[in-house]
């Protein structure tokens, strides 16, 4: 937990991972899996305990039940480090070199990928996010956060190999290659700057408990509009996820009015809203982002759109697995707006004031592979709108912001993050903070932001090359194990004869 935001004690991750290697060393595979599970349970409970805030404050459950649900989630996530520990000890116990420099980083990468993919995935607390202010972050535009995670595993395994074997040559080579290649990668430019745009991010600071009350709707809408009218000299004004506390069709006149105001000021406004459609007698709801005002018409560019529908939905919050079974159990499974439909996996960029914008709503920003499919060479910004009011003053919003920042490094584009209660922030194409609004403040963040266009290696290929390499290395480990086992068996047969 302490390696990640808001603490950022990077060294603590290496200590924790070193301890994991120590406790599973020389253990039978099943015992190693047990220790890996306990390590993972502690790791995730410490890092994700903040989820209980939404369960307690909005889920209507007592403290013991909320604690149990968090532990159950973390127990599920702990299966993946347990699986890694089992496989490493099962197939790589016969060779220290193979175990620490091949098996452990490759298998960890695969199990971490599985954690971010199985049952829609939950890729929170990947090791790479803890390295934002170290040279390893220079790997991001080439290998993504997954590549940084692999580097952390290799560095820790190298240090443990020195402790275990008292041998220094191989670890020194590996550590030197990782560190110096990371340093050498600093400054590599894969994208090119375009004309700067003036951005205004409006943080309305709406109390989540009051947001959907009909009597509060006018007040909330007036707050956002008043703050925006004071900033119509900006090229783009952005409101956060579901800033408008009503279904899109219910406020059509208001949206048309705002759109006309923006058009008169030559300004584009982007806002989160809930879209409702009735299709074949079925009610469909979408968590959406729409563009108001008149985007500039462009030619000779990739096609664009005026809306985006969220694709990666948040379990329980936006869809309920096995809902017929779970919804009657507790208010937690019957939260407002918890039956959304998914938008398309690959959607067009938004167009705003001549800039193409790739969009991710809230939880989606943790899925870099989704952005790989939507960030085009013409994309100038990455926009993520969110509502972290669900998690109060916990460390959750800090972790969420940290994840968003990594996308700036991976795609070498500014990341603009607009939230309801904070943390609203802007990062430039080098991942450096341009400005932010603290939590629970009603304010507007103004900044000149330079769009960047082009394609980083990670943007082009995603994590596919790294995963292929990890699978090949893991297959090599298993093959070596089977070959060694077969060779020993033949020798024993010959000896017995």
Secondary structure, DSSP 4 states (H G I P E B T S, - for coil): -TTSTTT--THHHHHHHHHHHHHHTT--HHHHHHHHHHHHHHHHHHHHTTHHHHHHHHS---HHHHHHHHHHHHHHHHHHHHHHHHHHHHHSTT-HHHIIIIIHHHHHHHHHHHHTTGGG---TT-GGGGGTTSGGGGGHHHHHHHHHHHHHHHHHHHHHHHHHH---HHHHHHHHHHHHHHHHTTT---EEEEEEEEEEEEE----TTTTT-GGGHHHHHHHHHHHHHTTTTSSEEEE-TT-S-SBGGGGHHHHHHHHHHHHHTT-EEEEEEEEEEEETTEEEEEEEEEEES-PPP-SSS--EESEEE--SPPBTTTB-TTHHHHTTT-GGGG-TT--PPP--SS-PEEEETTEEEEEEEGGGGG-HHHHHHH--TTEEEEEEEE-GGGGTTSSHHHHHHHHHHHHHHHHTSEEEEEESSS-EEEE-TTS-EEEEE-TT--EEEEEEEEEEEE--HHHHHTTHHHHHHHHHHHHHHHHHHHHHHHHHHHHHHHHH-
